[in-house]
């Protein structure tokens, strides 16, 4: 399977799903004007990937802002990956956030509760000049 890479823009996140390494990431903001159309290739790719997944899957999420419709799509992506978790397949969800960003950590915890799956939370280091 080919790498799924969608570059980020001002309104959409960078999406990088690598079927070779089993490492997936979503980084940035998500408030596209047509959210279903934006996420449709991601869902198509994941449906195909689910037929032959890696033994280890790591999904890293580093979101600045997701509007409510995007949160629904993100949650569905997470649920699809979690459904692959089994005795043979290890799925990890890693949620990155800035220490003072309560909205971001609340979003992660809300999705964690909704999916009934334990996330790993990582505080982003502040950049120094």
VMD Tcl script that builds the backbone (N, CA, C; Angstrom):
set m [mol new atoms 387]
animate dup $m
set s [atomselect $m all]
$s set {name element resname resid chain x y z} {
  {N N UNK 1 A 0.833 -1.188 0.000}
  {CA C UNK 1 A 0.000 0.000 0.000}
  {C C UNK 1 A 0.870 1.243 0.000}
  {N N UNK 2 A 0.412 2.243 -0.704}
  {CA C UNK 2 A 1.168 3.485 -0.759}
  {C C UNK 2 A 0.933 4.332 0.490}
  {N N UNK 3 A 1.913 5.165 0.770}
  {CA C UNK 3 A 1.816 6.142 1.843}
  {C C UNK 3 A 0.665 7.100 1.536}
  {N N UNK 4 A -0.123 7.408 2.554}
  {CA C UNK 4 A -1.142 8.446 2.409}
  {C C UNK 4 A -0.548 9.719 2.991}
  {N N UNK 5 A -0.330 10.705 2.145}
  {CA C UNK 5 A 0.206 11.972 2.626}
  {C C UNK 5 A -0.632 13.103 2.055}
  {N N UNK 6 A -1.191 13.904 2.960}
  {CA C UNK 6 A -1.941 15.094 2.576}
  {C C UNK 6 A -1.268 16.260 3.287}
  {N N UNK 7 A -0.653 17.186 2.533}
  {CA C UNK 7 A 0.030 18.304 3.187}
  {C C UNK 7 A -0.953 19.211 3.917}
  {N N UNK 8 A -0.500 19.777 5.016}
  {CA C UNK 8 A -1.335 20.691 5.779}
  {C C UNK 8 A -1.459 22.042 5.108}
  {N N UNK 9 A -2.570 22.694 5.376}
  {CA C UNK 9 A -2.791 24.065 4.913}
  {C C UNK 9 A -3.237 24.876 6.131}
  {N N UNK 10 A -3.626 26.099 5.900}
  {CA C UNK 10 A -4.128 26.935 6.987}
  {C C UNK 10 A -5.392 26.336 7.604}
  {N N UNK 11 A -6.212 25.662 6.776}
  {CA C UNK 11 A -7.522 25.137 7.210}
  {C C UNK 11 A -7.557 23.625 7.420}
  {N N UNK 12 A -6.523 22.927 6.982}
  {CA C UNK 12 A -6.543 21.463 7.041}
  {C C UNK 12 A -5.246 20.923 7.643}
  {N N UNK 13 A -5.331 19.786 8.315}
  {CA C UNK 13 A -4.134 19.223 8.943}
  {C C UNK 13 A -3.255 18.455 7.957}
  {N N UNK 14 A -1.991 18.303 8.330}
  {CA C UNK 14 A -1.125 17.378 7.608}
  {C C UNK 14 A -1.516 15.975 8.052}
  {N N UNK 15 A -1.688 15.095 7.094}
  {CA C UNK 15 A -2.030 13.711 7.391}
  {C C UNK 15 A -0.975 12.833 6.736}
  {N N UNK 16 A -0.371 11.983 7.561}
  {CA C UNK 16 A 0.651 11.069 7.060}
  {C C UNK 16 A 0.378 9.696 7.664}
  {N N UNK 17 A -0.062 8.775 6.831}
  {CA C UNK 17 A -0.355 7.407 7.246}
  {C C UNK 17 A 0.580 6.493 6.459}
  {N N UNK 18 A 1.481 5.823 7.160}
  {CA C UNK 18 A 2.506 5.005 6.533}
  {C C UNK 18 A 2.235 3.527 6.810}
  {N N UNK 19 A 1.824 2.806 5.796}
  {CA C UNK 19 A 1.500 1.387 5.966}
  {C C UNK 19 A 2.756 0.534 6.142}
  {N N UNK 20 A 3.916 1.028 5.751}
  {CA C UNK 20 A 5.160 0.272 5.915}
  {C C UNK 20 A 5.579 0.250 7.386}
  {N N UNK 21 A 5.566 1.425 8.030}
  {CA C UNK 21 A 6.026 1.530 9.420}
  {C C UNK 21 A 4.899 1.345 10.433}
  {N N UNK 22 A 3.652 1.537 10.016}
  {CA C UNK 22 A 2.525 1.484 10.955}
  {C C UNK 22 A 2.410 2.755 11.779}
  {N N UNK 23 A 3.093 3.806 11.347}
  {CA C UNK 23 A 3.047 5.083 12.066}
  {C C UNK 23 A 2.147 6.052 11.304}
  {N N UNK 24 A 1.157 6.576 12.017}
  {CA C UNK 24 A 0.191 7.494 11.434}
  {C C UNK 24 A 0.236 8.792 12.221}
  {N N UNK 25 A 0.001 9.920 11.545}
  {CA C UNK 25 A -0.037 11.191 12.270}
  {C C UNK 25 A -1.007 12.165 11.618}
  {N N UNK 26 A -1.590 12.977 12.485}
  {CA C UNK 26 A -2.400 14.122 12.065}
  {C C UNK 26 A -1.872 15.308 12.857}
  {N N UNK 27 A -1.477 16.352 12.133}
  {CA C UNK 27 A -0.853 17.514 12.768}
  {C C UNK 27 A -1.491 18.785 12.225}
  {N N UNK 28 A -1.886 19.672 13.122}
  {CA C UNK 28 A -2.341 20.991 12.696}
  {C C UNK 28 A -3.779 21.287 13.044}
  {N N UNK 29 A -4.402 22.054 12.172}
  {CA C UNK 29 A -5.780 22.515 12.367}
  {C C UNK 29 A -6.689 21.834 11.367}
  {N N UNK 30 A -7.952 21.692 11.761}
  {CA C UNK 30 A -8.906 21.094 10.837}
  {C C UNK 30 A -10.233 21.825 10.915}
  {N N UNK 31 A -10.444 22.672 9.931}
  {CA C UNK 31 A -11.759 23.271 9.742}
  {C C UNK 31 A -11.983 23.535 8.255}
  {N N UNK 32 A -11.897 22.443 7.454}
  {CA C UNK 32 A -12.146 22.612 6.022}
  {C C UNK 32 A -13.596 22.998 5.760}
  {N N UNK 33 A -13.813 23.668 4.646}
  {CA C UNK 33 A -15.178 24.081 4.314}
  {C C UNK 33 A -16.060 22.875 3.990}
  {N N UNK 34 A -15.459 21.805 3.461}
  {CA C UNK 34 A -16.198 20.585 3.153}
  {C C UNK 34 A -15.478 19.407 3.830}
  {N N UNK 35 A -15.761 19.233 5.103}
  {CA C UNK 35 A -15.060 18.236 5.912}
  {C C UNK 35 A -15.226 16.814 5.369}
  {N N UNK 36 A -16.437 16.355 5.001}
  {CA C UNK 36 A -16.559 14.986 4.481}
  {C C UNK 36 A -15.690 14.736 3.246}
  {N N UNK 37 A -15.625 15.696 2.348}
  {CA C UNK 37 A -14.806 15.536 1.144}
  {C C UNK 37 A -13.324 15.491 1.498}
  {N N UNK 38 A -12.899 16.324 2.450}
  {CA C UNK 38 A -11.494 16.327 2.857}
  {C C UNK 38 A -11.090 14.973 3.447}
  {N N UNK 39 A -11.911 14.401 4.314}
  {CA C UNK 39 A -11.556 13.162 5.004}
  {C C UNK 39 A -11.896 11.893 4.234}
  {N N UNK 40 A -12.599 12.015 3.113}
  {CA C UNK 40 A -12.992 10.835 2.336}
  {C C UNK 40 A -11.787 9.996 1.905}
  {N N UNK 41 A -10.693 10.572 1.376}
  {CA C UNK 41 A -9.544 9.732 1.002}
  {C C UNK 41 A -8.904 9.025 2.201}
  {N N UNK 42 A -8.982 9.649 3.382}
  {CA C UNK 42 A -8.445 9.032 4.595}
  {C C UNK 42 A -9.261 7.788 4.944}
  {N N UNK 43 A -10.571 7.914 4.901}
  {CA C UNK 43 A -11.442 6.776 5.201}
  {C C UNK 43 A -11.267 5.643 4.189}
  {N N UNK 44 A -11.148 5.995 2.928}
  {CA C UNK 44 A -10.933 4.998 1.885}
  {C C UNK 44 A -9.619 4.254 2.114}
  {N N UNK 45 A -8.562 5.009 2.412}
  {CA C UNK 45 A -7.247 4.414 2.663}
  {C C UNK 45 A -7.302 3.493 3.880}
  {N N UNK 46 A -7.935 3.948 4.968}
  {CA C UNK 46 A -8.020 3.137 6.182}
  {C C UNK 46 A -8.814 1.852 5.971}
  {N N UNK 47 A -9.879 1.913 5.200}
  {CA C UNK 47 A -10.661 0.710 4.918}
  {C C UNK 47 A -9.804 -0.338 4.203}
  {N N UNK 48 A -8.991 0.113 3.274}
  {CA C UNK 48 A -8.090 -0.799 2.562}
  {C C UNK 48 A -6.987 -1.297 3.500}
  {N N UNK 49 A -6.421 -0.404 4.293}
  {CA C UNK 49 A -5.348 -0.754 5.225}
  {C C UNK 49 A -5.822 -1.796 6.245}
  {N N UNK 50 A -7.046 -1.680 6.705}
  {CA C UNK 50 A -7.585 -2.577 7.734}
  {C C UNK 50 A -7.602 -4.039 7.281}
  {N N UNK 51 A -7.542 -4.277 5.985}
  {CA C UNK 51 A -7.525 -5.641 5.470}
  {C C UNK 51 A -6.186 -6.334 5.724}
  {N N UNK 52 A -5.111 -5.541 5.865}
  {CA C UNK 52 A -3.780 -6.108 6.101}
  {C C UNK 52 A -2.952 -5.132 6.949}
  {N N UNK 53 A -3.323 -4.959 8.220}
  {CA C UNK 53 A -2.643 -3.963 9.054}
  {C C UNK 53 A -1.302 -4.460 9.597}
  {N N UNK 54 A -0.490 -3.511 10.061}
  {CA C UNK 54 A 0.770 -3.832 10.719}
  {C C UNK 54 A 0.498 -4.480 12.073}
  {N N UNK 55 A 1.505 -5.128 12.618}
  {CA C UNK 55 A 1.402 -5.721 13.956}
  {C C UNK 55 A 1.436 -4.638 15.032}
  {N N UNK 56 A 2.077 -3.513 14.730}
  {CA C UNK 56 A 2.145 -2.380 15.650}
  {C C UNK 56 A 1.692 -1.130 14.904}
  {N N UNK 57 A 0.714 -0.435 15.490}
  {CA C UNK 57 A 0.186 0.792 14.897}
  {C C UNK 57 A 0.301 1.894 15.950}
  {N N UNK 58 A 0.932 2.994 15.561}
  {CA C UNK 58 A 1.055 4.151 16.444}
  {C C UNK 58 A 0.417 5.332 15.731}
  {N N UNK 59 A -0.603 5.907 16.346}
  {CA C UNK 59 A -1.301 7.060 15.780}
  {C C UNK 59 A -1.000 8.264 16.647}
  {N N UNK 60 A -0.244 9.215 16.087}
  {CA C UNK 60 A 0.134 10.429 16.798}
  {C C UNK 60 A -0.762 11.578 16.358}
  {N N UNK 61 A -1.342 12.247 17.350}
  {CA C UNK 61 A -2.274 13.335 17.088}
  {C C UNK 61 A -1.722 14.591 17.745}
  {N N UNK 62 A -1.480 15.610 16.927}
  {CA C UNK 62 A -0.960 16.883 17.421}
  {C C UNK 62 A -1.821 17.974 16.793}
  {N N UNK 63 A -2.957 18.256 17.427}
  {CA C UNK 63 A -3.924 19.183 16.841}
  {C C UNK 63 A -3.863 20.546 17.532}
  {N N UNK 64 A -3.918 21.580 16.732}
  {CA C UNK 64 A -4.035 22.932 17.272}
  {C C UNK 64 A -5.500 23.273 17.485}
  {N N UNK 65 A -6.308 22.964 16.462}
  {CA C UNK 65 A -7.733 23.275 16.526}
  {C C UNK 65 A -8.478 22.357 15.567}
  {N N UNK 66 A -9.562 21.766 16.041}
  {CA C UNK 66 A -10.461 20.968 15.212}
  {C C UNK 66 A -11.868 21.468 15.476}
  {N N UNK 67 A -12.611 21.851 14.408}
  {CA C UNK 67 A -14.002 22.219 14.643}
  {C C UNK 67 A -14.818 20.952 14.881}
  {N N UNK 68 A -16.048 21.124 15.321}
  {CA C UNK 68 A -16.835 19.979 15.798}
  {C C UNK 68 A -17.033 18.901 14.737}
  {N N UNK 69 A -17.196 19.284 13.487}
  {CA C UNK 69 A -17.382 18.278 12.438}
  {C C UNK 69 A -16.089 17.483 12.250}
  {N N UNK 70 A -14.950 18.155 12.304}
  {CA C UNK 70 A -13.668 17.466 12.184}
  {C C UNK 70 A -13.432 16.518 13.355}
  {N N UNK 71 A -13.876 16.909 14.545}
  {CA C UNK 71 A -13.727 16.039 15.719}
  {C C UNK 71 A -14.459 14.720 15.472}
  {N N UNK 72 A -15.620 14.787 14.852}
  {CA C UNK 72 A -16.376 13.569 14.532}
  {C C UNK 72 A -15.557 12.667 13.614}
  {N N UNK 73 A -14.926 13.236 12.604}
  {CA C UNK 73 A -14.128 12.440 11.674}
  {C C UNK 73 A -12.878 11.889 12.359}
  {N N UNK 74 A -12.231 12.707 13.195}
  {CA C UNK 74 A -11.063 12.240 13.942}
  {C C UNK 74 A -11.441 11.075 14.851}
  {N N UNK 75 A -12.560 11.208 15.535}
  {CA C UNK 75 A -13.026 10.138 16.420}
  {C C UNK 75 A -13.292 8.865 15.633}
  {N N UNK 76 A -13.877 8.982 14.465}
  {CA C UNK 76 A -14.138 7.807 13.637}
  {C C UNK 76 A -12.844 7.138 13.168}
  {N N UNK 77 A -11.830 7.937 12.837}
  {CA C UNK 77 A -10.525 7.388 12.451}
  {C C UNK 77 A -9.936 6.617 13.624}
  {N N UNK 78 A -9.988 7.222 14.806}
  {CA C UNK 78 A -9.459 6.563 16.005}
  {C C UNK 78 A -10.208 5.260 16.262}
  {N N UNK 79 A -11.531 5.290 16.165}
  {CA C UNK 79 A -12.328 4.073 16.387}
  {C C UNK 79 A -11.969 2.979 15.393}
  {N N UNK 80 A -11.750 3.369 14.143}
  {CA C UNK 80 A -11.395 2.381 13.122}
  {C C UNK 80 A -10.060 1.726 13.462}
  {N N UNK 81 A -9.082 2.526 13.898}
  {CA C UNK 81 A -7.782 1.961 14.273}
  {C C UNK 81 A -7.897 1.099 15.527}
  {N N UNK 82 A -8.644 1.570 16.505}
  {CA C UNK 82 A -8.822 0.815 17.747}
  {C C UNK 82 A -9.473 -0.537 17.468}
  {N N UNK 83 A -10.354 -0.587 16.487}
  {CA C UNK 83 A -11.031 -1.850 16.168}
  {C C UNK 83 A -10.043 -2.914 15.696}
  {N N UNK 84 A -8.843 -2.500 15.292}
  {CA C UNK 84 A -7.818 -3.449 14.854}
  {C C UNK 84 A -7.026 -4.016 16.029}
  {N N UNK 85 A -7.135 -3.370 17.199}
  {CA C UNK 85 A -6.386 -3.800 18.382}
  {C C UNK 85 A -6.821 -5.214 18.779}
  {N N UNK 86 A -5.845 -6.093 18.928}
  {CA C UNK 86 A -6.161 -7.486 19.257}
  {C C UNK 86 A -4.932 -8.135 19.896}
  {N N UNK 87 A -4.997 -9.424 20.107}
  {CA C UNK 87 A -3.849 -10.147 20.657}
  {C C UNK 87 A -2.666 -10.081 19.694}
  {N N UNK 88 A -2.941 -9.969 18.399}
  {CA C UNK 88 A -1.885 -9.947 17.382}
  {C C UNK 88 A -1.470 -8.546 16.939}
  {N N UNK 89 A -2.313 -7.554 17.200}
  {CA C UNK 89 A -2.057 -6.195 16.709}
  {C C UNK 89 A -2.133 -5.220 17.870}
  {N N UNK 90 A -1.064 -4.450 18.042}
  {CA C UNK 90 A -0.985 -3.454 19.111}
  {C C UNK 90 A -1.238 -2.063 18.539}
  {N N UNK 91 A -2.241 -1.390 19.069}
  {CA C UNK 91 A -2.577 -0.033 18.633}
  {C C UNK 91 A -2.304 0.926 19.784}
  {N N UNK 92 A -1.591 2.005 19.486}
  {CA C UNK 92 A -1.330 3.063 20.466}
  {C C UNK 92 A -1.814 4.386 19.907}
  {N N UNK 93 A -2.480 5.164 20.761}
  {CA C UNK 93 A -2.913 6.515 20.399}
  {C C UNK 93 A -2.103 7.477 21.265}
  {N N UNK 94 A -1.341 8.355 20.622}
  {CA C UNK 94 A -0.492 9.308 21.338}
  {C C UNK 94 A -1.012 10.709 21.045}
  {N N UNK 95 A -1.408 11.418 22.105}
  {CA C UNK 95 A -2.003 12.751 21.979}
  {C C UNK 95 A -1.002 13.788 22.490}
  {N N UNK 96 A -0.569 14.673 21.601}
  {CA C UNK 96 A 0.374 15.732 21.958}
  {C C UNK 96 A -0.395 17.014 22.276}
  {N N UNK 97 A 0.088 17.738 23.278}
  {CA C UNK 97 A -0.574 18.983 23.641}
  {C C UNK 97 A 0.417 19.925 24.323}
  {N N UNK 98 A 0.091 21.205 24.255}
  {CA C UNK 98 A 0.884 22.195 24.977}
  {C C UNK 98 A 0.375 22.251 26.402}
  {N N UNK 99 A 1.288 22.426 27.344}
  {CA C UNK 99 A 0.963 22.318 28.766}
  {C C UNK 99 A -0.198 23.217 29.191}
  {N N UNK 100 A -0.289 24.398 28.615}
  {CA C UNK 100 A -1.325 25.347 29.032}
  {C C UNK 100 A -2.578 25.319 28.146}
  {N N UNK 101 A -2.677 24.328 27.258}
  {CA C UNK 101 A -3.806 24.254 26.328}
  {C C UNK 101 A -4.870 23.308 26.878}
  {N N UNK 102 A -5.698 23.826 27.795}
  {CA C UNK 102 A -6.730 23.012 28.436}
  {C C UNK 102 A -7.762 22.483 27.442}
  {N N UNK 103 A -8.114 23.289 26.427}
  {CA C UNK 103 A -9.099 22.842 25.443}
  {C C UNK 103 A -8.599 21.611 24.688}
  {N N UNK 104 A -7.315 21.617 24.351}
  {CA C UNK 104 A -6.738 20.509 23.605}
  {C C UNK 104 A -6.726 19.230 24.431}
  {N N UNK 105 A -6.260 19.303 25.661}
  {CA C UNK 105 A -6.215 18.110 26.512}
  {C C UNK 105 A -7.640 17.627 26.816}
  {N N UNK 106 A -8.575 18.567 26.975}
  {CA C UNK 106 A -9.972 18.184 27.193}
  {C C UNK 106 A -10.539 17.436 25.984}
  {N N UNK 107 A -10.167 17.882 24.783}
  {CA C UNK 107 A -10.618 17.196 23.577}
  {C C UNK 107 A -10.079 15.770 23.547}
  {N N UNK 108 A -8.786 15.611 23.830}
  {CA C UNK 108 A -8.201 14.275 23.856}
  {C C UNK 108 A -8.888 13.382 24.871}
  {N N UNK 109 A -9.109 13.904 26.060}
  {CA C UNK 109 A -9.748 13.094 27.109}
  {C C UNK 109 A -11.194 12.756 26.761}
  {N N UNK 110 A -11.876 13.684 26.091}
  {CA C UNK 110 A -13.253 13.437 25.667}
  {C C UNK 110 A -13.307 12.292 24.648}
  {N N UNK 111 A -12.406 12.313 23.679}
  {CA C UNK 111 A -12.376 11.237 22.681}
  {C C UNK 111 A -11.947 9.924 23.343}
  {N N UNK 112 A -11.013 10.018 24.283}
  {CA C UNK 112 A -10.589 8.827 25.015}
  {C C UNK 112 A -11.776 8.182 25.739}
  {N N UNK 113 A -12.589 8.996 26.407}
  {CA C UNK 113 A -13.778 8.473 27.097}
  {C C UNK 113 A -14.769 7.873 26.101}
  {N N UNK 114 A -14.957 8.577 24.989}
  {CA C UNK 114 A -15.916 8.135 23.974}
  {C C UNK 114 A -15.517 6.800 23.358}
  {N N UNK 115 A -14.223 6.580 23.196}
  {CA C UNK 115 A -13.751 5.355 22.540}
  {C C UNK 115 A -13.434 4.232 23.531}
  {N N UNK 116 A -13.395 4.559 24.823}
  {CA C UNK 116 A -13.063 3.560 25.852}
  {C C UNK 116 A -11.701 2.921 25.594}
  {N N UNK 117 A -10.747 3.760 25.172}
  {CA C UNK 117 A -9.406 3.274 24.852}
  {C C UNK 117 A -8.388 4.227 25.464}
  {N N UNK 118 A -7.397 3.695 26.156}
  {CA C UNK 118 A -6.411 4.516 26.870}
  {C C UNK 118 A -5.439 5.179 25.899}
  {N N UNK 119 A -5.343 6.513 25.978}
  {CA C UNK 119 A -4.395 7.280 25.185}
  {C C UNK 119 A -3.135 7.525 26.010}
  {N N UNK 120 A -2.054 7.817 25.328}
  {CA C UNK 120 A -0.838 8.300 25.960}
  {C C UNK 120 A -0.765 9.792 25.674}
  {N N UNK 121 A -0.539 10.597 26.715}
  {CA C UNK 121 A -0.484 12.050 26.554}
  {C C UNK 121 A 0.960 12.521 26.694}
  {N N UNK 122 A 1.365 13.392 25.759}
  {CA C UNK 122 A 2.734 13.903 25.748}
  {C C UNK 122 A 2.674 15.426 25.669}
  {N N UNK 123 A 3.332 16.071 26.630}
  {CA C UNK 123 A 3.415 17.537 26.623}
  {C C UNK 123 A 4.468 17.958 25.621}
  {N N UNK 124 A 4.093 18.874 24.736}
  {CA C UNK 124 A 5.043 19.390 23.760}
  {C C UNK 124 A 6.057 20.294 24.459}
  {N N UNK 125 A 7.306 20.132 24.095}
  {CA C UNK 125 A 8.351 20.992 24.643}
  {C C UNK 125 A 8.255 22.366 24.006}
  {N N UNK 126 A 8.440 23.401 24.804}
  {CA C UNK 126 A 8.452 24.759 24.258}
  {C C UNK 126 A 9.707 24.955 23.452}
  {N N UNK 127 A 9.558 25.611 22.306}
  {CA C UNK 127 A 10.714 25.877 21.459}
  {C C UNK 127 A 11.517 27.021 22.055}
  {N N UNK 128 A 12.815 26.843 22.123}
  {CA C UNK 128 A 13.689 27.908 22.610}
  {C C UNK 128 A 14.517 28.438 21.447}
  {N N UNK 129 A 14.827 29.708 21.540}
  {CA C UNK 129 A 15.586 30.313 20.441}
  {C C UNK 129 A 17.053 30.309 20.728}
}
mol reanalyze $m
mol bondsrecalc $m
mol representation Tube
mol addrep $m
